[in-house]
Amino acid sequence: MASKKREIQLQTVVNSQSLWDEMLQNKGLTVIDVYQAWCGPCKAMQPLFRKLKNELNEDELLHFVVAEADNIVTLQSFRDKCEPVFLFSVNGKIIAKIIGANAPLVNQKIINLIDEERKIEAGEMVRPQYHEIAFVDSDAEDGEESPYESAEQLYSIAIIKPDAVIARKSLEIKKKETNVLDLFYMWSHNTSGSDLPLYRKILEAGFVIEIEDKRVLTEQQVRDFYSRIADQPDFEDFVLFMTNGLSHILVISQGNEEQPAWEETEPNPETETKVYEDYHHEVAPPTLRKEKRYSLQEYLERQHISQLCDIEESIANVNKFIDMFFPDFKSMKNLKLEKILALLRPDLFQEKKENVLGIIHDEGFKILMQRPIVLSEEEAQTLCKEYENEDYFENLIKKMTSGPSLALVLLRDNCLQHWKELIGPSSVEKAKTSLPESLCVQFAVEGLPINQLYGSDSLETAEKEIQYFFPPQQTLALIKPHVTQEQREEILKYIKEAGFEITQMKEMLLNEEAADKIYSKIKTKDFYKDVLEVLSEGLSLVMILTKWNAVSDWRRLMGPVDPDEAKLLSPDSIRAQFGASVLKNAVHGSSNIHEAMETINQMFEVLVPENPEGN
């Protein structure tokens, strides 16, 4: 009987419209377990609610309610449903709904909302403008649920501030699952010196980058994200700081964690185990987990690196900022975008290149990079290793080294598998039997019974092959002071669409000493004083751009030095679009790889290794 009494005290019973209306007068957060009379409330969640009630100790701000849908008009859309539903009411407004007895999600939701209420009550933040949930038939609204607040995933938004981005130097991101590991590895290297142990800890923590971007935040984005500190006296200076450098925005999840995310003691088998057995759904008891799974913010604080970035974990705010920073997040997350290396062997490249490229385009692949390359004998042997025991191997190597092959980097949803199915098996004989419509059969070459197209056999191999055939290169880029803020944003968009990664960026006034480092080739020319005068007019944006063949591609994107000439010869170039004169031609870039390396080392004080190929 004692445990029954605790449950009644824990959750207030609401079984009429009048009691529902009275409940909406509660101050703070009310967590409502909506149930049907025939099945009763969700008993499996009550130990969690009891735990939160005791730990948070917020009798004025936190309330738990069980509401019988059968007798409450407002809840009629939940009648005749068997799946648990939890509603979250803040000061009488229903702002969120979670379907299903997902304990970790409900736990995090309650903690975040109570944290907000505490800050609001203390005057530390303004109450968010929540959208009230409208109750409609739950079957009809399945497709209208928030794409973020589900039983599948919890997200955080992280913003690495401009000074931390610069301090990280050149972070090379290899793959989605390890982005956060590389990120924290570099942070720990710059803060604690104990980088390797922390790297291992983060690896075990299981955080995953869902999507990321480097960009200069707009003033409105900064004001929205940091609204909680808008009343601080130095906020305007902070806004200026955040809009004058490169920030790194990430959506981070805790990965596919099947176990609940909080710490509990072992259950009492005579009391709580029976509660779970009585419940008509099978739900894993939260009391079975001993280790605590920290949120991203908690983890950063425990590792003493939280000062390097700002975290938002409130579900309502995370949803809003995902929409602001990544409006296509839902569709992008559902895609399994992959990059692989593809190769057209010499005969096919020389004779049927356009046919193959047309098929690649029609099949939905995007060609990120391409280059003709004459393979060395060693490279050919590596790519043709599977044929090394065949009689024709020697002839194959001669063919592979006789002329240029075409190397491609392909991007597509499920790219690896789709490319394998498109090109078919490695031998023509097998392809004719199993996939007669494949490109292997379609583009077979007489005398060579092998597939004339190659593709990476795994994503790990693809990463290595892409790095080998398309080694990344860095160049220095400059956006000049006369360019307006709107034009600057357009130029940054051009840069991104051209496939460059902005590795580092800083806004600065280029005095003569700094300008000499960038314009070392012309500092003895008579017109150099005019260049210095233009640069002294305001702040320039200095960047490191990273891409394969970055130096040449950036010079091509800039266009001719004279904007009038650029309009004739390269009308889509940056100088044609935004240049005003030879001196005020919007942008500048290094002339060659050696100049780029030297200038980057001087301007950013980082070591850029020389690419032996000069690509």
Secondary structure, DSSP 8 states (H G I E B T S, - for coil): -HHHHHHHHHEEEE-SHHHHHHHTT-SSEEEEEEE-TTT-S-GGGHHHHHHHHHHH--TTTEEEEEEEGGG-GGGGGGTT--S-EEEEEETTEEEEEEES--HHHHHHHHHHHHHHHHHHHTTSS------------TTTTGGGS-SSSSSS--EEEEEE-HHHHHHT-------GGGHHHHHHHHHHHHHTS-HHHHHHHHHHHT-EEEEEEEE---HHHHHHHTGGGTTSTTHHHHHHHHHSB-EEEEEEE--S--S-SS------TTTHHHHHHHSSS----GGG--S----HHHHHHHTT-GGGEEEE--HHHHHHHHHHH-TTHHHHHHS-EEEEEEEE-HHHHHHHHHHHHHHHHHTT-EEEEEEEE---HHHHHHHTGGGTTSTTHHHHHHHHTSS-EEEEEEEEETHHHHHHHHH--SBHHHHHHH-TTSHHHHT-BTTB-B-SEEE-SSHHHHHHHHHHHS--EEEEEEE-TTS-HHHHHHHHHHHHHTT-EEEEEEEE---HHHHHHHSTTTTTSTTHHHHHHHHTTS-EEEEEEEETTHHHHHHHHH--SSHHHHHHH-TTSHHHHH--SSSS-SEEE-SSHHHHHHHHHHHH-------TT--
